[in-house]
Amino acid sequence: MQTTAWQLPQADESSLASADLILLSADDAARARFAAAAALRPAPRLQPCDLQHLRDPEALHCAIGAARGVLIHLPAGHHYHAQILQLAALLAPRGVALAVLRDDEGTDEALDAVCNLPPSTLRRLRQLLGDQHGNPSALINQFALACGLSLLPEPN
């Protein structure tokens, strides 16, 4: 299934529950790029979602099923501090990898503390996410490896 910027896939509970990785972003173009890259690969399964899903962290936690990683992309000026902290508290007992990447250079010690990936990995993910001309598959690969997922499809 090809995806274009004007035709984003719908993120329903079944697509979230079957995803290995979840990408929450307010950027329609970024979600479209990652959806297109994810559609070309059998594993790991990535589901790009609108950042608006963070408005109800408990429902999001229930919907993401067996995901091994959640990457949250916060554009400058968006503040979901309380919702991210609530989601992190729900995900922590399950051992889900969590990365919160901001477009601005500001720091937030509470959000930085809930990210459970090494700082070097977070820097690399931020670089890959911010590269508008880069290959979204590289970010999917980097995040999947950081979450302990194989890049190879599971044998039948």
C-alpha positions in Angstrom: 0.0 0.0 0.0 1.5 3.3 -1.1 0.9 6.3 1.2 1.1 9.9 0.2 1.1 13.1 2.2 -2.6 13.6 1.5 -3.6 10.0 2.2 -2.4 9.0 5.6 -3.2 5.6 6.9 -5.8 5.5 9.7 -4.3 4.4 13.0 -7.0 2.2 14.5 -6.7 0.0 17.5 -6.0 -3.1 15.4 -3.1 -1.5 13.5 -1.6 -0.1 16.7 -2.0 -3.5 18.5 -0.1 -5.3 15.7 2.7 -2.7 15.5 6.2 -3.4 16.8 7.0 0.3 16.9 4.8 3.4 17.3 5.8 6.9 16.0 3.7 9.8 17.4 4.2 13.0 15.5 2.2 16.1 14.7 3.9 16.5 11.4 1.7 15.1 8.6 4.6 14.9 6.1 6.8 13.0 8.5 4.1 10.5 9.3 3.5 10.0 5.5 7.2 9.4 4.9 7.4 6.9 7.7 4.2 5.2 6.7 5.5 4.8 3.1 8.8 3.4 4.3 7.0 1.0 6.7 4.7 -0.3 4.0 7.7 -1.5 2.0 9.0 -3.8 4.8 7.6 -6.8 6.5 9.4 -6.2 9.8 9.6 -4.5 12.1 6.0 -3.2 11.8 5.9 0.6 12.4 2.6 2.5 12.9 2.9 6.3 12.5 0.2 8.1 14.5 -1.0 11.7 15.1 0.4 13.2 18.3 -3.2 13.9 19.2 -3.4 10.3 20.5 -1.4 11.5 23.5 -4.5 13.3 24.8 -5.7 10.0 26.3 -2.5 8.1 27.4 -4.4 5.3 29.1 -6.4 4.6 25.9 -3.2 4.8 23.8 -1.4 2.4 26.3 -4.2 -0.1 25.9 -4.3 0.2 22.1 -0.5 -0.2 21.4 -0.7 -3.9 22.3 2.6 -5.6 22.1 4.7 -2.7 20.8 8.3 -2.8 21.8 9.0 0.9 21.3 7.3 4.3 21.3 8.9 7.3 19.7 7.3 10.7 20.4 8.2 13.6 18.1 7.4 16.9 19.8 7.5 19.9 17.5 8.5 23.2 19.0 5.7 24.8 20.9 3.8 21.5 21.6 3.5 20.7 25.2 2.3 17.2 26.2 4.4 17.0 29.4 1.8 15.5 31.7 0.5 13.1 29.1 4.0 11.8 28.2 4.8 11.3 31.8 1.6 9.4 32.3 2.2 7.2 29.3 5.8 6.6 30.4 4.5 5.4 33.8 2.1 3.0 32.1 4.8 1.7 29.7 7.6 1.2 32.2 6.4 -2.0 33.8 6.1 -3.6 30.3 9.7 -2.6 29.4 8.7 -0.6 26.3 11.5 1.6 24.9 10.5 5.2 25.0 12.1 8.1 23.1 10.9 11.7 23.3 12.5 13.9 20.6 11.9 17.6 20.5 12.5 19.9 17.5 13.8 22.7 19.7 17.0 22.5 21.6 15.3 23.1 25.0 15.7 20.6 27.8 13.2 19.1 30.1 14.7 17.0 32.8 11.5 15.1 33.5 11.0 14.1 29.8 14.6 13.3 29.4 14.4 11.0 32.5 11.6 8.9 31.0 13.6 8.2 27.8 15.1 4.8 28.4 17.5 4.7 25.5 21.2 5.8 25.6 21.8 9.5 24.9 23.9 8.6 21.8 21.0 6.7 20.4 18.6 9.6 21.1 21.0 12.0 19.4 21.1 9.7 16.3 17.3 9.3 16.2 16.9 13.1 16.5 19.3 13.6 13.6 17.5 11.0 11.4 14.0 12.4 12.3 15.1 15.9 11.4 16.7 15.0 8.1 13.9 15.9 5.7 15.8 14.4 2.7 17.0 11.3 4.5 15.8 7.8 4.3 13.0 7.1 6.9 14.0 3.4 6.8 17.2 4.4 8.6 15.3 5.8 11.6 13.1 2.7 11.6 16.2 0.5 11.6 17.9 2.5 14.3 14.9 2.6 16.6 14.1 -1.1 16.0 17.7 -2.1 17.0 17.5 0.1 20.0 14.3 -1.7 21.0 15.9 -5.1 20.7 14.1 -6.0 17.5 15.5 -7.9 14.6 15.6 -6.2 11.2 14.9 -9.5 9.5 11.4 -10.8 8.9 10.3 -13.7 11.1 10.5 -17.1 9.4 7.2 -18.6 8.4 
